[in-house]
Amino acid sequence: MKRLRKYDIFSLKQQHVFVVFLENTTAISRNCVITLRLCRNNVNLKPKKFAEKVMGVMSKREYPDCPRVGVGAIVVKDGHVLLVKRAAAPNKGLWAIPGGSLKLGETLKDGAEREILEETGIVVDAGRPVYAFDYFERDPEGKIRFHFVIVDMLADYIRGEVKAADDALDARWLSPEDLKDFELSVSTMKILKYLKFIG
């Protein structure tokens, strides 16, 4: 197969399913699944727009070329903390502080408020950063699949009813007693202990 440029597009078996590959064709195998999944929902996009969308997903999360910035918000209301059950890796299926990737030109405050609204339907007022940490995950070959630098903010509840969406399978207000029956991510456990929400 020839080396493809960043925005080369072609169809598979003329089924109007487009696939875009990176300049480095060694990335094909690990990115095909994400690419094909996106294809099913984006076949009406113009080729360049579709390519940019796929390239953005692949470059921002898995196998990054540099660390990515993640932002989350710790929201406590009436003795209950707002947590989400993650729908995607990393920590898929675990309960965690809601959050996601910071966008270009976005402040930590704006990013935290946006992510909480997108994942839980809750409007918050994000304050100061209270916890920051590194997250690494390697694949079976030892290559870095995820590398995030994550900043969690304290945030005040403003309004809204909890409704999971976006990257969340579920979202709930949970008390310290409730958490005994939920499987939390390691980082979430550390954060809640650091804030003395749990012992």
C-alpha positions as CSV (number, residue, x, y, z in Angstrom):
1,M,0.0,0.0,0.0
2,K,1.3,3.4,-0.9
3,R,2.0,6.0,1.9
4,L,-1.1,8.1,2.2
5,R,-1.1,11.8,2.9
6,K,-3.0,13.2,5.9
7,Y,-6.3,13.8,4.1
8,D,-6.3,11.0,1.5
9,I,-9.7,9.4,1.3
10,F,-10.9,6.3,-0.4
11,S,-13.9,4.0,-0.3
12,L,-13.9,0.3,0.7
13,K,-15.6,-1.9,-1.9
14,Q,-17.5,1.2,-3.2
15,Q,-19.9,1.1,-0.2
16,H,-19.4,4.8,0.5
17,V,-17.7,4.1,3.7
18,F,-14.7,6.3,3.9
19,V,-11.5,5.6,5.8
20,V,-8.7,8.0,6.5
21,F,-5.2,6.9,7.6
22,L,-2.4,8.8,9.3
23,E,0.8,9.8,7.5
24,N,2.5,7.0,9.5
25,T,0.7,3.9,8.2
26,T,1.8,1.9,11.2
27,A,-1.1,3.6,13.0
28,I,-3.6,1.8,10.7
29,S,-4.3,-1.3,12.8
30,R,-4.9,0.5,16.1
31,N,-7.1,3.3,14.6
32,C,-9.2,1.4,12.1
33,V,-11.9,0.4,14.7
34,I,-12.4,4.0,15.8
35,T,-12.4,5.2,12.2
36,L,-14.9,2.7,10.9
37,R,-17.2,3.4,13.9
38,L,-17.2,7.1,13.0
39,C,-17.8,6.3,9.3
40,R,-21.2,4.8,10.0
41,N,-22.4,8.1,11.4
42,N,-20.6,10.6,9.1
43,V,-20.9,9.4,5.6
44,N,-22.7,12.6,4.5
45,L,-19.8,14.9,5.6
46,K,-17.6,16.3,2.9
47,P,-14.4,14.2,2.7
48,K,-12.0,16.8,4.2
49,K,-14.4,17.6,7.0
50,F,-14.8,13.9,7.8
51,A,-11.1,13.4,7.7
52,E,-10.6,16.2,10.1
53,K,-13.1,14.8,12.5
54,V,-11.5,11.3,12.4
55,M,-8.0,12.7,12.8
56,G,-9.2,14.8,15.7
57,V,-10.6,11.8,17.6
58,M,-7.5,9.7,17.0
59,S,-5.0,12.5,17.9
60,K,-6.7,13.8,21.0
61,R,-7.2,10.6,22.9
62,E,-5.4,7.4,21.9
63,Y,-1.8,7.1,21.0
64,P,-1.1,10.8,21.4
65,D,2.1,12.5,20.2
66,C,2.2,14.5,23.4
67,P,0.3,14.6,26.8
68,R,-3.3,15.7,26.6
69,V,-4.9,18.0,29.2
70,G,-8.0,16.7,30.9
71,V,-10.3,18.7,33.2
72,G,-12.9,17.6,35.7
73,A,-15.1,19.1,38.4
74,I,-15.8,17.8,41.9
75,V,-19.4,18.8,42.8
76,V,-20.8,18.1,46.2
77,K,-24.4,18.8,47.1
78,D,-26.2,17.9,50.3
79,G,-23.5,15.5,51.3
80,H,-23.5,13.7,47.9
81,V,-20.8,13.9,45.2
82,L,-21.6,13.9,41.5
83,L,-20.1,10.9,39.7
84,V,-20.4,9.3,36.3
85,K,-20.0,5.8,35.0
86,R,-17.5,6.0,32.1
87,A,-18.7,4.8,28.7
88,A,-15.2,4.8,27.1
89,A,-11.6,4.0,27.9
90,P,-9.7,4.9,30.0
91,N,-11.5,3.5,33.0
92,K,-14.5,2.3,31.0
93,G,-17.3,1.0,33.2
94,L,-15.9,2.6,36.4
95,W,-17.4,5.5,38.3
96,A,-15.4,8.7,38.2
97,I,-15.3,12.4,38.6
98,P,-17.0,13.8,35.5
99,G,-14.7,15.5,33.0
100,G,-13.0,15.3,29.7
101,S,-10.4,16.9,27.3
102,L,-9.8,20.6,27.4
103,K,-10.4,22.3,24.1
104,L,-8.0,24.7,22.4
105,G,-8.4,28.2,23.7
106,E,-10.6,27.0,26.6
107,T,-9.9,27.9,30.2
108,L,-9.9,25.3,32.9
109,K,-13.1,26.8,34.4
110,D,-14.9,26.9,31.1
111,G,-13.8,23.3,30.2
112,A,-14.9,21.9,33.6
113,E,-18.3,23.6,33.3
114,R,-18.8,22.4,29.8
115,E,-17.9,18.8,30.5
116,I,-20.2,18.6,33.6
117,L,-23.1,20.0,31.6
118,E,-22.4,17.6,28.6
119,E,-22.0,14.5,30.8
120,T,-24.6,15.1,33.5
121,G,-27.0,17.9,32.5
122,I,-25.9,19.8,35.6
123,V,-24.9,23.5,35.5
124,V,-22.0,24.3,37.8
125,D,-19.8,27.2,38.7
126,A,-16.2,25.9,38.7
127,G,-13.8,27.5,41.1
128,R,-10.2,26.8,41.9
129,P,-8.1,23.7,41.0
130,V,-7.8,21.3,44.0
131,Y,-6.1,18.2,42.5
132,A,-3.9,17.4,39.6
133,F,-2.3,14.2,38.5
134,D,-0.8,12.2,35.6
135,Y,-2.6,9.3,33.9
136,F,-0.7,6.8,31.8
137,E,-1.9,3.6,30.1
138,R,0.1,1.3,27.9
139,D,-1.1,-1.3,25.4
140,P,0.1,-4.9,25.4
141,E,3.1,-3.9,23.2
142,G,4.2,-1.3,25.8
143,K,3.2,1.7,23.7
144,I,1.5,4.6,25.4
145,R,-2.2,4.4,24.6
146,F,-3.3,7.3,26.9
147,H,-1.3,10.1,28.5
148,F,-3.3,12.7,30.3
149,V,-2.4,15.5,32.7
150,I,-5.7,16.0,34.6
151,V,-6.8,19.0,36.6
152,D,-9.8,18.7,38.9
153,M,-11.7,21.8,40.0
154,L,-14.0,22.4,42.9
155,A,-17.4,23.4,41.6
156,D,-20.7,24.7,43.0
157,Y,-24.0,23.2,41.9
158,I,-26.2,25.8,40.2
159,R,-29.2,24.0,38.7
160,G,-30.3,21.0,36.8
161,E,-31.4,17.3,37.1
162,V,-28.9,14.6,36.6
163,K,-29.1,12.9,33.2
164,A,-26.2,10.9,31.8
165,A,-25.1,11.8,28.3
166,D,-22.1,12.1,26.1
167,D,-19.3,9.9,27.5
168,A,-21.3,8.8,30.5
169,L,-23.3,5.6,30.8
170,D,-24.9,6.7,34.1
171,A,-24.6,9.7,36.4
172,R,-25.7,10.0,40.0
173,W,-25.4,11.9,43.3
174,L,-23.7,9.5,45.7
175,S,-23.1,9.6,49.4
176,P,-20.0,8.2,51.1
177,E,-22.2,5.3,52.2
178,D,-23.4,4.7,48.6
179,L,-19.8,4.5,47.3
180,K,-19.3,1.2,49.1
181,D,-21.4,-0.5,46.5
182,F,-19.8,1.2,43.4
183,E,-16.5,0.4,41.7
184,L,-14.6,3.7,41.5
185,S,-11.5,4.5,39.4
186,V,-8.3,4.6,41.3
187,S,-7.8,8.3,40.8
188,T,-11.4,9.1,41.9
189,M,-10.8,7.1,45.1
190,K,-7.6,9.1,45.7
191,I,-9.3,12.4,45.1
192,L,-12.2,11.7,47.4
193,K,-9.9,10.6,50.1
194,Y,-7.7,13.7,49.6
195,L,-10.8,15.9,50.1
196,K,-11.9,13.8,53.1
197,F,-15.2,13.0,51.5
198,I,-14.4,9.3,52.3
199,G,-12.1,7.9,54.9
